[in-house]
Structures are given as C-alpha cells and as structure tokens.
Amino acid sequence: METVDCIIVGAGVSGLVAAARMAQAGRRVLVLEAAPRVGGCIYSWRLNDEIKANEAGADFWLELGAHTAYNSYSQLLEALQARGRLDDLLPREKMGYSFVAADNTLHSPLKRLNFFQAAFSLPFGIRKPKPGLSVAEWFGGLLGRGNYRNLLGPAFAAVLSQPADSFPAEWLFRRKPRMQAAPRKYTFPGGLQGLLEALAEGADFELRKQTVVSAVSRDATGYQLQTSSGPLACRQLILAVPVDAAAVLLADVLPDVARELQTFPMSSSEALGVVLPASKTRITAVAGLIGVDDDFFSVVTRDPVPHATLRGFTFHFKPGRLGQDAKLARIASVLGVTPADFLHVRGNINRLPSPGVEHPKRVAAIDVKLTREPLALVGNYLNGLSIGDCAERAATETARLLAL
Ligand SMILES: Cc1cc2nc3c(=O)[nH]c(=O)nc-3n(C[C@H](O)[C@H](O)[C@H](O)COP(=O)(O)OP(=O)(O)OC[C@H]3O[C@@H](n4cnc5c(N)ncnc54)[C@H](O)[C@@H]3O)c2cc1C
C-alpha cells in the first residue's frame, strides 16, 4: 500500500495551510480532496468556466462563499509568502454595508443605532468578559438590547449566514497582529479561491482532487484510508473536513471523539449569484447588503474589486424558503431590474458550524484527548469560523504533530 508521512483530508484553507507547514518541515505530504477544485467554503465562480475565453466578461468572477480576507490572517499570509505570492494580493476598496428595508430602500447602519441606549450600556458592557456569554448576551449588554435587535443581530447573521445569537461571544472580534506588508482587506486574482490555488500550485506536497476518503482505520504503524482511488496509508493524519465528515471518518479510530463531533450542529444557506451589465442597476457601490426579517441574510457584491462592464451580487438566502424563480424575483426587486437582465446565474449551498456558548469548552475537552495522538482535527468548528481562525488552528495542530 502507498504510504506517506502525512495525509491531509480536505483542501480548504485548513488543509492547505496544514499541508504547507508539514511539507516545509520536510514531511512527505499527500492532500486528498473530494471536489474537482480546492477551496471548500472559498468558492470563486469564474465566468470563463462557462463562456469563451475571449468573450466579454470572461475575466469576471464572483464569490459564492467566503469573500474577504484580512491582514490579521498571519498564518495564511505566511503560507502565501513562502510560495512567493504575497505581492499578488488584490486590495479590496474600502466600502460599507447597507441595510435593505422591506420596500427595497437602502439605509446606513448608523440610522439603526440608538445613540442614547449605546452610550448608557457601553461603560458597563465593555468590562464584561466574553467567555461563557452568547453573542446576544455580550453584544446586547454592550450596546443595549434594542440596538442588538435592530442593528447588531441582523449584521452578525449577515456575516455568519445564520442567526448568530447563541454563538460564543469569545469567537467574535479577537484582536490579532496585522501583517503590514499585506493590504488590510484583500482578495486574489480570480477571487479568493485563487489564493488557495496559489498555495497548492507547484507546492512541495502532492494534491489529489476528486478523491473521496470514505473510511479510516488504525494499526501500530499508523492509519489506513479507504479512498475512491484505492487504499492509502500514513503515519500521521490530519482531518481538514467539515465536522460531520470528521465524525464519520473518526468512527473506528476514536469513537468517543466521533460521538462528540456528531452532536456539533451545522447550518446551511443557499447562495445565488447573479451577474448583470453594470449599466442596468442604479444601486450604489457597496460591499454588501444586510437583510432584516427578509428571505436572505446578506448580499455580497463584487463592487470592492470593480469591473469595467459587469456587476455581480451573491444573495445568501435562508434555507428552504424560496424556489429558484422566487429567489431571482427577490434579487431583481432589490436591484431594481428584471430577471431578464441577469446575464449569468449560479447557485451554491454553503454549510457552516453553529456553535453554542459551551462550544469552546467542548473543543478543549476534545483537544485533551488528542494530545498524544498522531492525528489532528483542523477546520472551522474548532477555533472560530473565519479563514484566519482556520489557518491559525492548522498552524498550532501541525506544530503539535511535528513535535510528537
Ligand atoms: C457563505 C460564507 C461566507 C464566508 N465569508 C467569509 C469571509 O468573508 N471571511 C472569512 O474569513 N471567512 C468567511 N467564511 C468562513 C470560511 O470561509 C470557512 O470557515 C473556511 O473557509 C472553512 O475552511 P476549512 O478548510 O476548514 O473547511 P472547508 O472549506 O469546508 O473545506 C473542507 C474540504 O474538505 C473536503 N472534503 C469533505 N469531505 C471529504 C472527504 N470525505 N474526502 C475528501 N475531501 C473531503 C471538501 O470538499 C472541502 O473542500 C465564510 C463562509 C461561508 C460559508
């Protein structure tokens, strides 16, 4: 059986940052990815996938998943720097978010802020420690319950593509050092997925796409994997897959951890991206829109990386509410156009963890069980949802494996 030092299952940001670090330390690394592309939640829809390379707009892309990375994502940027691609980062223009009212008018977040309530709550709220409190409790205490209901609650739901009220407050807004050599907010040519492709291109690890790992077993020499292209073996294993997939793969090797992971809740949202001629919609340039009591959590635009002739909008719809035609009609009404104006349309289902307040403690208990295992769990259910949180977890867990 083909055997390597380390197999990494999943080529999202967690898996690719882990792969870069293990390979840098001289390990022979194999990354297995079920999909035909890298990126996972980072999915840049490129028009040249569906129109001829020389047609107008073939250079256009739109994010159907994650859209913005920051210069506080140190471990991600270090991996990119090691590939010599830091200079390729594409700065995102500074732009705000607007709320969408029921009549489709847009208004600034400040219009929803009750200043008196905020001024009254802030001195007490700011002192409270975050651990053990939910987002609704901590941020409601910070700016007042009314401000949470009208402003922060919908804004956080827009960022997380799900209601954020029960999230652990300690997972949001952690201060991290910034890499000054990188733009504050950035993407990459071809979209954020291009950044992950840059990590994989010509790397000193091997990546096999369209390879699904279905089962893992263990003996004294290491791990054996059943994959869609045959069995493989490794001495160390890194699972960089969503939590429900990790629970399935761990069932035989660490059954108690697998049972614990099975209880971690997940959420989903339905992205629908539309591309239209820039001249069609009069909507002002904006980074995104926030829905309140609407069928969508948020809208993410291409405006911070403007294109000469096209504009693109990805609506992140609440799951199971609207069919495709109703979604297109809702998008058209927000943008003030008709569905016939859309040149290209593409959908994508996104899935994310939905951690509760006790979540960080549960992860800490799992980490204790993994201390001496030649197996690491990395991903967005362990340390925070952001790309930077995933990269950070990948860095700490690869350091643990390398030290074993
Ligand atoms: C709509 C949306 C918007 C977001 N916006 C932002 C943002 O702007 N900024 C930000 O910082 N974060 C954002 N996030 C969060 C962030 O993108 C994700 O948390 C992060 O990318 C997750 O990376 P990951 O590698 O841990 O997991 P994933 O990206 O889920 O990757 C897991 C990979 O494992 C593969 N896989 C699964 N099972 C198997 C198997 N059995 N065999 C082989 N391969 C398998 C999958 O195909 C996938 O490629 C957003 C997320 C979503 C959904």
The ligand as an SDF file (V2000), in Angstrom:
LIG
                    3D

 53 58  0  0  0  0  0  0  0  0999 V2000
  -21.1010   31.9910    2.7660 C   0  0  0  0  0  0  0  0  0  0  0  0
  -19.8230   32.0760    3.5550 C   0  0  0  0  0  0  0  0  0  0  0  0
  -19.1540   33.2890    3.6280 C   0  0  0  0  0  0  0  0  0  0  0  0
  -17.9650   33.3730    4.3690 C   0  0  0  0  0  0  0  0  0  0  0  0
  -17.2790   34.5500    4.3550 N   0  0  0  0  0  0  0  0  0  0  0  0
  -16.0830   34.6160    4.9740 C   0  0  0  0  0  0  0  0  0  0  0  0
  -15.2740   35.7780    4.8240 C   0  0  0  0  0  0  0  0  0  0  0  0
  -15.5950   36.6920    4.0790 O   0  0  0  0  0  0  0  0  0  0  0  0
  -14.0860   35.8210    5.5120 N   0  0  0  0  0  0  0  0  0  0  0  0
  -13.6680   34.7960    6.3160 C   0  0  0  0  0  0  0  0  0  0  0  0
  -12.6090   34.9030    6.9310 O   0  0  0  0  0  0  0  0  0  0  0  0
  -14.3990   33.6460    6.4290 N   0  0  0  0  0  0  0  0  0  0  0  0
  -15.5810   33.5350    5.7600 C   0  0  0  0  0  0  0  0  0  0  0  0
  -16.3160   32.3870    5.8250 N   0  0  0  0  0  0  0  0  0  0  0  0
  -15.8160   31.2470    6.6500 C   0  0  0  0  0  0  0  0  0  0  0  0
  -14.6930   30.4790    5.9830 C   0  0  0  0  0  0  0  0  0  0  0  0
  -14.7540   30.6030    4.5940 O   0  0  0  0  0  0  0  0  0  0  0  0
  -14.7430   28.9690    6.3190 C   0  0  0  0  0  0  0  0  0  0  0  0
  -15.0000   28.7560    7.6830 O   0  0  0  0  0  0  0  0  0  0  0  0
  -13.4150   28.2990    5.9400 C   0  0  0  0  0  0  0  0  0  0  0  0
  -13.0930   28.5930    4.5890 O   0  0  0  0  0  0  0  0  0  0  0  0
  -13.5160   26.8070    6.1900 C   0  0  0  0  0  0  0  0  0  0  0  0
  -12.3390   26.1900    5.7050 O   0  0  0  0  0  0  0  0  0  0  0  0
  -11.9910   24.6640    6.0180 P   0  0  0  0  0  0  0  0  0  0  0  0
  -10.8000   24.3240    5.2160 O   0  0  0  0  0  0  0  0  0  0  0  0
  -11.9160   24.4450    7.4850 O   0  0  0  0  0  0  0  0  0  0  0  0
  -13.2770   23.8160    5.5430 O   0  0  0  0  0  0  0  0  0  0  0  0
  -13.9270   23.7170    4.1150 P   0  0  0  0  0  0  0  0  0  0  0  0
  -13.7340   24.9650    3.3650 O   0  0  0  0  0  0  0  0  0  0  0  0
  -15.3160   23.2300    4.3720 O   0  0  0  0  0  0  0  0  0  0  0  0
  -13.0770   22.5780    3.3880 O   0  0  0  0  0  0  0  0  0  0  0  0
  -13.2500   21.2240    3.6460 C   0  0  0  0  0  0  0  0  0  0  0  0
  -12.8550   20.4530    2.3970 C   0  0  0  0  0  0  0  0  0  0  0  0
  -12.9400   19.0520    2.6850 O   0  0  0  0  0  0  0  0  0  0  0  0
  -13.4120   18.3790    1.5460 C   0  0  0  0  0  0  0  0  0  0  0  0
  -13.9570   17.0900    1.9850 N   0  0  0  0  0  0  0  0  0  0  0  0
  -15.0380   16.8730    2.7740 C   0  0  0  0  0  0  0  0  0  0  0  0
  -15.2080   15.5420    2.9870 N   0  0  0  0  0  0  0  0  0  0  0  0
  -14.2130   14.9140    2.3130 C   0  0  0  0  0  0  0  0  0  0  0  0
  -13.8650   13.5320    2.1540 C   0  0  0  0  0  0  0  0  0  0  0  0
  -14.5550   12.5560    2.7400 N   0  0  0  0  0  0  0  0  0  0  0  0
  -12.7890   13.2150    1.3760 N   0  0  0  0  0  0  0  0  0  0  0  0
  -12.0490   14.2120    0.8010 C   0  0  0  0  0  0  0  0  0  0  0  0
  -12.3400   15.5260    0.9260 N   0  0  0  0  0  0  0  0  0  0  0  0
  -13.4080   15.8860    1.6710 C   0  0  0  0  0  0  0  0  0  0  0  0
  -14.4640   19.3330    0.9940 C   0  0  0  0  0  0  0  0  0  0  0  0
  -14.7430   19.0690   -0.3540 O   0  0  0  0  0  0  0  0  0  0  0  0
  -13.8000   20.6850    1.2100 C   0  0  0  0  0  0  0  0  0  0  0  0
  -13.0550   21.1040    0.1010 O   0  0  0  0  0  0  0  0  0  0  0  0
  -17.4660   32.2350    5.0610 C   0  0  0  0  0  0  0  0  0  0  0  0
  -18.1500   31.0180    4.9620 C   0  0  0  0  0  0  0  0  0  0  0  0
  -19.2940   30.9320    4.2160 C   0  0  0  0  0  0  0  0  0  0  0  0
  -19.9890   29.5910    4.0730 C   0  0  0  0  0  0  0  0  0  0  0  0
  1  2  1  0
  2  3  1  0
  2 52  2  0
  3  4  2  0
  4  5  1  0
  4 50  1  0
  5  6  2  0
  6  7  1  0
  6 13  1  0
  7  8  2  0
  7  9  1  0
  9 10  1  0
 10 11  2  0
 10 12  1  0
 12 13  2  0
 13 14  1  0
 14 15  1  0
 14 50  1  0
 15 16  1  0
 16 17  1  0
 16 18  1  0
 18 19  1  0
 18 20  1  0
 20 21  1  0
 20 22  1  0
 22 23  1  0
 23 24  1  0
 24 25  2  0
 24 26  1  0
 24 27  1  0
 27 28  1  0
 28 29  2  0
 28 30  1  0
 28 31  1  0
 31 32  1  0
 32 33  1  0
 33 34  1  0
 33 48  1  0
 34 35  1  0
 35 36  1  0
 35 46  1  0
 36 37  1  0
 36 45  1  0
 37 38  2  0
 38 39  1  0
 39 40  1  0
 39 45  2  0
 40 41  1  0
 40 42  2  0
 42 43  1  0
 43 44  2  0
 44 45  1  0
 46 47  1  0
 46 48  1  0
 48 49  1  0
 50 51  2  0
 51 52  1  0
 52 53  1  0
M  END
$$$$
